Amino acid sequence: MAKKPRGVKTAKPEFRPIKGNPLSTHIDGVSWPPVINSGITNSLAMQVQLEISQWWSSARLQAIQLSQLLNVLRHAYATVPFYKDRLKPVIEKSATGISMNMFREIPLLTRSDFQDAGDAIITTALPSSHGPMFDIRTSGSTGQPLVVKGTDLTGLYVSALGLRYNLW
């Protein structure tokens, strides 16, 4: 094998996304994008994962999104009184996964549904890995302000998506 001339750099190998199942995560109910470690680096790590996944086929993206959606729906069905009856038909059919057609069967949540639900729309069992719950308030530009709940995980997603927006 010939010796590489001094001062000549070899090309770096092309970066290729990891194939197969998504990475594991330490946040209950989150499969994509996985939250790999704690601290400030999470926003950047999530941004990199979103950057990679934006080039996936639409079928692959939809599959991972539906997998994550099913995590959320199962949690809501089990722990949010408001969703118990609303999600029952879909959850009963979801043993092997969820399809877009099944997702479309879920009634849309209206502003008045949300306002009328009161505390029945709040989970009774927030996973501790999501961090403490806090209020997020809208300005009420329609005359009816809303108060929703957020967690540290909500803040992480807002941070990662804000970084993504700025990079675009």
Disulfide bonds with the S-S distance in Angstrom:
none
